[in-house]
């Protein structure tokens, strides 16, 4: 992928993120707190649940310190 292709893709992704932010802001402004608050709570709860699934798979700090990737 060329640099100009990457820049175009980056600009397109940024524009899409900004559009989504504006749409969410408009939704929040036009709906009661109870409506969008429940949606945010569901999203946060799902993210926490997902993170807990991987909690036991984290390597020990000592293992990370000994990683050859950290050698200079």
Secondary structure as UniProt FT lines:
FT   HELIX           3..30
FT   HELIX           33..53
FT   HELIX           55..57
FT   HELIX           61..65
FT   HELIX           68..70
//
